[in-house]
Amino acid sequence: MRTLLRNAILFNGSSMEDDPTDILIVDGTIEKICSGTDAGQADRSWDLCGLVLCPGFIDLHCHLRDPGQEWREDIISGSLAGAAGGYTTLVCMPNTDPPIDSPALVRYVLEKSGYGKGTRVLPAGCVSKGRKGKTLAEMGKMALAGAVLFTDDGSPVGDSNLLRLALQYSSRLGVRIMEHPEDSSLAFGAQVNDGICSTFSGLKGWPTAAEAADISRGISLCRDTGVPIHFTHVSSGESIEVLRSAKYSGLPVTCDVTPHHLSLAEGSVISSGYDGVFKVNPPLRSISDKDSLWEGIADGTVDAIATDHAPYHLDEKDLPFQEASFGIASLECAVAAVLNEWHRRGKPFPMERLLSLFTSGPSSILPKEWKWLGKIETGSPADLTVLDPELEREVDVKTWKSKARLSPWDGERLKGWPVMTLVMGETVHIDRESFKGRG
């Protein structure tokens, strides 16, 4: 099969090309990157008419609830949802039932992913057995089985000695530790950001220090061991400042931020009347914190944007705020939510910087066998996302591939959408309305 994508504005993972470019895909591999006169013949051809062609988007952090919680989501529905959101690779978290803490469960995720017709799904394995924070899980065996990160996400690794030991093992395995940054003693029982939201509601506040303190601990262990560590869903200006300082000193620390912390703030919780759809861990922060995340993107402190897609059944969210589950579903509108906020802020930095956080940034955090992700190069597998930065469309959760039917953006009109997704050269999602007459 020879597929030709014509007249694209190419983002190759690091920079944007000025002139329209064609890409010829042969049997799932990028055969040629050229001008139109050199492309040759193809079995099928798409005229992208100046849309942006990117390496396939990568989500380092999503919850697919499989095994054990399939009424919320499963690997196949999550795979389809990821494809619809422009993602070609999803890393699913191990806080399932049972937790993914053995090579058998790592293989289960990879095997079930193969049955889907959407994006590939790669498993993260637990740091500790049962995510209990007491004893190391079988990290070596899980790495051999295909685990691409280790994390007890949903909880921090509270035992510092265990986290230090895990870092030392991860260095030998080439699989990074992803820490959920939270000092549980500071966050225990908290519901909303410690600030305006907690003052107005009387709900227990969640201080930014709970996040920054655990990041500081992880940075100290990184300095001690010399081993890379990744901090996920960073939400506050205080945390960004700590990470910026660590990076400036040359430590191998990385971090990601989420679409909801980039585009929403604690005021949304108040204005919604404390709707559980806005309840998330860590909580939506202040406008100042949100601004700091964007500054962290601009200056290179932030390495990736990860969805933290956390689907729940309606019955688990449509409750009084303090009883509702923590989590926001976003896979199918995450990219649009970020691009819309970037537009709203007046495009404060080049689009290349933003797109790198969905592509080459997350790719750099994965094990070496996945380093080909996040790039567009001749000879590499054709994982590609087509983006229309100017397309405006309303979020409608009723049409989602995900099982989630709740999202803070439902009914919102967002600007900037992925419109086509290819995994290994196969089209796994296409917005037919956007491609009318282009085939």
C-alpha positions as CSV (number, residue, x, y, z in Angstrom):
1,M,0.0,0.0,0.0
2,R,1.4,3.4,-1.0
3,T,-0.2,6.4,0.7
4,L,0.6,10.0,-0.2
5,L,0.0,13.0,2.1
6,R,0.3,16.1,-0.1
7,N,0.7,19.8,0.6
8,A,1.3,19.6,4.3
9,I,3.1,22.1,6.6
10,L,5.5,19.7,8.2
11,F,6.4,19.8,11.9
12,N,9.2,17.1,12.1
13,G,9.3,17.0,16.0
14,S,11.6,20.0,16.4
15,S,10.9,22.6,13.8
16,M,8.3,23.6,11.3
17,E,9.0,23.6,7.6
18,D,8.2,26.8,5.6
19,D,7.2,25.2,2.3
20,P,4.4,22.6,1.6
21,T,5.7,19.1,1.8
22,D,4.6,15.7,0.6
23,I,5.1,12.4,2.5
24,L,5.0,9.0,0.8
25,I,4.2,6.1,3.0
26,V,4.9,2.5,1.7
27,D,3.6,-0.4,3.8
28,G,3.5,1.6,7.0
29,T,6.9,3.2,6.7
30,I,7.8,6.8,5.6
31,E,9.5,6.2,2.2
32,K,10.0,9.7,1.0
33,I,9.7,13.3,2.3
34,C,9.8,15.6,-0.7
35,S,8.1,18.2,-2.9
36,G,5.1,17.3,-5.0
37,T,7.1,16.7,-8.2
38,D,9.2,14.0,-6.5
39,A,6.5,12.1,-4.7
40,G,5.7,9.4,-7.3
41,Q,2.5,7.4,-7.6
42,A,0.3,6.2,-4.8
43,D,-2.6,3.9,-4.2
44,R,-4.4,6.7,-2.2
45,S,-3.7,10.3,-1.8
46,W,-4.8,13.1,0.6
47,D,-4.4,16.7,-0.1
48,L,-3.9,18.4,3.3
49,C,-4.1,21.9,1.8
50,G,-1.7,23.5,4.3
51,L,-2.8,21.6,7.4
52,V,0.0,20.8,9.9
53,L,1.4,17.3,9.7
54,C,3.1,16.2,13.0
55,P,4.7,13.1,14.5
56,G,1.9,11.1,16.2
57,F,1.0,12.6,19.5
58,I,2.1,10.7,22.7
59,D,0.2,10.7,26.0
60,L,2.5,9.7,28.8
61,H,-0.3,9.4,31.4
62,C,-3.9,8.1,30.9
63,H,-6.2,5.8,32.9
64,L,-7.8,3.1,30.9
65,R,-9.2,1.3,33.9
66,D,-8.3,-2.2,32.5
67,P,-8.2,-4.7,34.1
68,G,-10.9,-4.6,36.7
69,Q,-12.8,-1.3,36.1
70,E,-14.0,-1.7,32.6
71,W,-17.4,0.0,33.2
72,R,-15.3,3.2,33.3
73,E,-13.1,2.5,30.3
74,D,-11.2,-0.3,28.8
75,I,-8.1,-0.7,26.6
76,I,-10.0,-0.9,23.4
77,S,-12.4,2.0,24.0
78,G,-9.4,4.1,25.3
79,S,-7.4,3.2,22.2
80,L,-10.3,4.4,19.9
81,A,-10.6,7.6,22.0
82,G,-6.9,8.3,21.8
83,A,-7.0,8.0,18.0
84,A,-9.9,10.4,17.9
85,G,-7.9,12.8,20.0
86,G,-4.9,12.7,17.7
87,Y,-2.8,10.3,19.8
88,T,-0.9,7.4,18.3
89,T,0.6,6.2,21.6
90,L,-0.9,6.1,25.0
91,V,0.8,5.0,28.2
92,C,-1.8,3.6,30.6
93,M,-1.4,3.9,34.4
94,P,-1.2,0.8,36.6
95,N,-3.7,1.8,39.3
96,T,-6.2,-0.9,38.1
97,D,-7.8,-3.8,39.9
98,P,-5.6,-5.7,40.3
99,P,-2.7,-3.2,39.9
100,I,-0.3,-3.8,37.0
101,D,2.6,-5.0,39.2
102,S,3.6,-8.2,37.4
103,P,4.9,-9.2,33.9
104,A,1.7,-11.2,33.3
105,L,-0.4,-8.0,33.6
106,V,2.0,-6.0,31.5
107,R,1.6,-8.7,28.7
108,Y,-2.2,-8.6,29.2
109,V,-2.2,-4.8,28.4
110,L,0.0,-5.3,25.3
111,E,-2.0,-8.2,24.0
112,K,-5.4,-6.6,24.4
113,S,-4.0,-3.4,22.8
114,G,-3.4,-5.5,19.7
115,Y,-7.1,-6.2,19.3
116,G,-8.0,-2.5,19.0
117,K,-8.2,-0.5,15.8
118,G,-7.0,2.8,17.3
119,T,-3.8,4.0,18.9
120,R,-1.2,1.7,20.5
121,V,-1.3,1.3,24.2
122,L,1.9,0.8,26.3
123,P,1.7,-0.2,29.9
124,A,3.3,1.5,32.9
125,G,4.1,-0.9,35.8
126,C,3.8,-0.3,39.5
127,V,6.9,0.8,41.6
128,S,5.6,-1.2,44.6
129,K,3.7,-4.5,44.9
130,G,0.0,-3.7,44.9
131,R,0.8,0.0,44.9
132,K,1.1,-0.3,48.7
133,G,4.4,1.5,49.0
134,K,6.0,-1.3,51.0
135,T,8.0,-3.6,48.7
136,L,9.4,-3.2,45.2
137,A,7.4,-4.8,42.4
138,E,9.0,-7.0,39.8
139,M,10.5,-4.1,37.9
140,G,13.1,-6.1,36.0
141,K,10.6,-8.7,34.7
142,M,8.0,-6.0,33.9
143,A,10.6,-4.1,31.9
144,L,11.4,-7.2,29.9
145,A,7.7,-7.8,29.3
146,G,7.3,-4.2,27.9
147,A,6.6,-1.7,30.7
148,V,7.7,1.7,29.6
149,L,7.4,3.6,32.9
150,F,7.2,2.7,36.6
151,T,4.8,4.6,38.8
152,D,2.4,4.2,41.7
153,D,0.3,6.9,40.2
154,G,-2.8,7.8,42.2
155,S,-0.4,7.8,45.2
156,P,3.2,8.9,45.7
157,V,5.9,6.4,46.7
158,G,5.7,7.6,50.3
159,D,8.8,5.6,51.6
160,S,11.8,7.6,50.5
161,N,14.2,4.6,50.9
162,L,11.9,2.6,48.6
163,L,11.8,5.4,46.0
164,R,15.6,5.7,46.2
165,L,16.0,1.9,45.6
166,A,13.5,2.1,42.7
167,L,15.5,4.8,41.1
168,Q,18.7,2.8,41.3
169,Y,16.9,-0.2,39.7
170,S,15.3,1.9,37.0
171,S,18.8,3.2,35.9
172,R,19.9,-0.4,35.1
173,L,16.6,-1.1,33.3
174,G,16.4,2.0,31.2
175,V,12.8,2.6,32.3
176,R,12.1,5.9,34.1
177,I,10.3,6.4,37.4
178,M,7.2,8.7,37.2
179,E,6.4,10.1,40.6
180,H,2.9,11.3,41.5
181,P,4.0,14.4,43.5
182,E,2.0,14.6,46.7
183,D,2.9,14.8,50.4
184,S,0.0,12.8,51.6
185,S,0.1,14.2,55.1
186,L,-0.5,17.7,53.7
187,A,-3.1,16.6,51.2
188,F,-5.1,14.2,53.4
189,G,-8.8,14.9,53.2
190,A,-8.3,17.9,50.9
191,Q,-10.9,18.6,48.2
192,V,-10.0,21.9,46.5
193,N,-7.2,24.3,46.1
194,D,-6.1,26.0,49.3
195,G,-7.1,29.5,48.4
196,I,-10.2,31.3,47.2
197,C,-11.9,28.0,46.5
198,S,-11.4,26.5,50.0
199,T,-12.2,29.9,51.6
200,F,-15.6,30.2,49.8
201,S,-16.6,26.6,50.2
202,G,-15.4,25.6,53.6
203,L,-14.0,22.4,52.0
204,K,-10.5,21.4,53.1
205,G,-7.8,23.1,51.1
206,W,-5.0,21.3,49.2
207,P,-1.8,23.5,49.5
208,T,0.6,23.8,46.6
209,A,3.3,22.9,49.2
210,A,1.9,19.3,49.2
211,E,3.1,19.0,45.6
212,A,6.3,21.0,45.8
213,A,7.5,19.2,48.9
214,D,7.4,15.8,47.3
215,I,9.0,17.2,44.1
216,S,11.8,18.6,46.3
217,R,12.2,15.1,47.9
218,G,12.4,13.5,44.5
219,I,15.0,16.0,43.3
220,S,17.1,15.3,46.3
221,L,17.1,11.6,45.5
222,C,17.8,12.4,41.9
223,R,20.8,14.4,43.0
224,D,21.9,11.6,45.4
225,T,21.6,8.8,42.8
226,G,22.2,10.6,39.5
227,V,19.2,8.8,38.1
228,P,16.5,10.6,36.0
229,I,13.0,11.0,37.6
230,H,9.8,12.3,36.0
231,F,7.1,14.3,37.9
232,T,3.6,14.0,36.5
233,H,0.6,16.4,36.4
234,V,2.6,19.3,37.9
235,S,0.0,22.0,38.8
236,S,1.6,25.0,40.7
237,G,3.9,27.8,40.2
238,E,5.8,26.8,43.3
239,S,6.5,23.4,41.8
240,I,7.6,24.9,38.5
241,E,10.1,27.1,40.3
242,V,11.6,24.1,42.1
243,L,11.9,22.2,38.9
244,R,13.3,25.1,37.0
245,S,16.1,25.5,39.6
246,A,16.9,21.7,39.5
247,K,17.1,21.8,35.7
248,Y,19.3,24.9,35.8
249,S,21.7,22.9,38.1
250,G,21.9,20.1,35.5
251,L,19.9,17.4,37.2
252,P,18.1,14.9,35.0
253,V,14.5,15.8,36.1
254,T,11.6,16.0,33.8
255,C,7.9,16.9,34.2
256,D,4.5,17.0,32.5
257,V,1.5,19.3,32.9
258,T,-2.1,18.6,32.0
259,P,-4.6,20.2,29.6
260,H,-7.0,20.9,32.5
261,H,-4.4,22.7,34.6
262,L,-3.4,24.7,31.5
263,S,-6.9,25.8,30.5
264,L,-9.0,25.8,33.8
265,A,-8.6,27.3,37.2
266,E,-10.2,27.1,40.6
267,G,-12.7,29.7,39.6
268,S,-14.4,27.1,37.4
269,V,-15.1,25.0,40.5
270,I,-16.8,28.0,42.2
271,S,-18.7,29.2,39.1
272,S,-20.1,25.7,38.4
273,G,-21.6,25.5,41.9
274,Y,-19.0,22.9,42.9
275,D,-19.8,20.5,40.1
276,G,-17.9,17.2,40.6
277,V,-16.9,17.3,36.9
278,F,-14.2,19.8,38.0
279,K,-12.9,17.7,40.8
280,V,-9.4,16.4,40.1
281,N,-6.1,15.4,41.8
282,P,-4.2,17.7,42.1
283,P,-7.0,20.3,42.2
284,L,-7.5,23.1,39.7
285,R,-5.2,25.9,41.0
286,S,-5.2,29.7,40.9
287,I,-4.9,31.8,37.8
288,S,-1.4,32.7,38.9
289,D,-0.5,29.0,39.0
290,K,-2.0,28.5,35.6
291,D,0.1,31.4,34.2
292,S,3.2,29.8,35.8
293,L,2.6,26.6,33.9
294,W,2.5,28.5,30.6
295,E,5.8,30.3,31.6
296,G,7.3,26.8,32.3
297,I,6.3,25.7,28.8
298,A,7.8,28.9,27.2
299,D,11.2,28.6,29.0
300,G,11.6,24.8,28.6
301,T,10.9,23.7,32.2
302,V,8.0,21.6,31.1
303,D,8.9,18.5,29.0
304,A,5.5,17.1,28.0
305,I,1.7,17.6,28.1
306,A,0.0,14.5,29.4
307,T,-3.8,14.2,29.7
308,D,-4.2,12.3,33.0
309,H,-7.4,11.2,31.3
310,A,-9.5,9.7,34.2
311,P,-12.9,8.5,33.1
312,Y,-15.6,7.7,35.6
313,H,-19.2,6.5,35.4
314,L,-21.8,9.2,35.9
315,D,-22.8,7.7,39.2
316,E,-19.3,8.3,40.5
317,K,-19.2,12.0,39.6
318,D,-22.8,13.2,39.9
319,L,-22.6,13.6,43.6
320,P,-22.0,16.3,46.2
321,F,-18.5,17.6,45.5
322,Q,-16.8,16.1,48.6
323,E,-18.2,12.7,47.7
324,A,-17.4,12.7,44.0
325,S,-14.4,10.8,42.6
326,F,-11.2,12.7,41.6
327,G,-10.6,12.8,37.8
328,I,-11.3,14.6,34.5
329,A,-11.9,12.8,31.2
330,S,-10.2,14.5,28.2
331,L,-8.5,12.2,25.6
332,E,-10.7,13.4,22.7
333,C,-10.5,17.1,23.4
334,A,-7.2,17.5,25.2
335,V,-5.2,18.8,22.3
336,A,-8.0,21.2,21.4
337,A,-8.2,22.5,24.9
338,V,-4.5,23.3,25.0
339,L,-4.5,24.9,21.5
340,N,-7.6,26.9,22.3
341,E,-5.9,28.4,25.4
342,W,-2.7,29.1,23.4
343,H,-4.9,31.0,20.9
344,R,-6.7,32.8,23.7
345,R,-3.3,33.9,25.2
346,G,-2.4,35.5,21.9
347,K,0.0,32.7,20.8
348,P,2.7,33.6,23.3
349,F,5.4,31.4,21.7
350,P,5.8,29.5,18.4
351,M,3.5,26.6,17.7
352,E,6.6,24.4,17.4
353,R,7.2,24.7,21.1
354,L,3.7,23.5,22.0
355,L,3.7,20.7,19.5
356,S,7.0,19.4,20.8
357,L,5.3,18.7,24.2
358,F,2.9,16.2,22.4
359,T,5.7,14.6,20.3
360,S,9.5,14.7,20.8
361,G,9.2,15.8,24.5
362,P,7.3,12.7,25.7
363,S,9.2,10.5,23.4
364,S,12.5,11.5,25.1
365,I,11.1,10.1,28.4
366,L,10.3,6.7,27.1
367,P,12.8,3.8,26.9
368,K,15.3,3.8,24.0
369,E,13.4,1.3,21.9
370,W,10.6,3.9,21.5
371,K,12.8,6.9,20.7
372,W,11.7,6.8,17.1
373,L,8.4,8.1,18.3
374,G,8.0,11.9,18.2
375,K,9.9,12.4,14.9
376,I,9.2,12.3,11.2
377,E,12.1,10.8,9.4
378,T,12.6,8.8,6.2
379,G,12.6,5.1,7.1
380,S,10.7,5.4,10.3
381,P,7.2,4.0,11.0
382,A,4.4,6.3,9.8
383,D,2.9,7.4,13.1
384,L,1.4,10.7,12.1
385,T,-1.2,13.3,13.2
386,V,-2.8,15.9,11.0
387,L,-3.7,19.1,12.8
388,D,-6.0,22.0,11.8
389,P,-5.0,24.8,14.1
390,E,-7.8,27.1,13.0
391,L,-10.7,24.6,13.1
392,E,-13.4,25.5,15.6
393,R,-15.7,22.9,16.9
394,E,-17.9,22.2,19.9
395,V,-17.1,19.4,22.4
396,D,-19.9,16.9,22.4
397,V,-19.3,14.0,24.8
398,K,-22.3,12.1,23.4
399,T,-20.2,11.4,20.3
400,W,-17.0,10.2,22.1
401,K,-15.4,6.8,21.6
402,S,-14.5,6.9,25.3
403,K,-17.0,5.4,27.7
404,A,-16.8,8.7,29.7
405,R,-19.8,11.0,29.3
406,L,-18.6,13.8,31.5
407,S,-16.1,16.5,30.8
408,P,-15.5,20.1,31.9
409,W,-15.4,21.1,28.2
410,D,-18.7,19.5,27.1
411,G,-20.6,22.1,25.1
412,E,-17.5,24.4,24.8
413,R,-16.3,25.6,21.4
414,L,-12.6,25.1,21.0
415,K,-10.2,26.2,18.4
416,G,-7.5,23.8,17.0
417,W,-8.2,20.1,16.4
418,P,-6.5,17.0,15.2
419,V,-8.4,15.8,12.1
420,M,-6.5,12.6,11.0
421,T,-4.5,10.0,12.9
422,L,-2.3,7.3,11.3
423,V,-0.6,4.5,13.2
424,M,2.0,2.5,11.3
425,G,0.6,4.1,8.1
426,E,-3.0,2.9,8.8
427,T,-5.6,5.6,9.2
428,V,-7.2,5.0,12.6
429,H,-9.2,8.2,12.7
430,I,-10.4,10.8,10.2
431,D,-12.7,13.8,10.5
432,R,-14.7,13.2,7.3
433,E,-16.2,16.7,7.5
434,S,-12.8,18.3,7.4
435,F,-11.6,16.1,4.5
436,K,-14.5,16.5,2.2
437,G,-13.2,16.8,-1.3
438,R,-9.6,16.4,-0.3
439,G,-9.1,12.7,-1.1
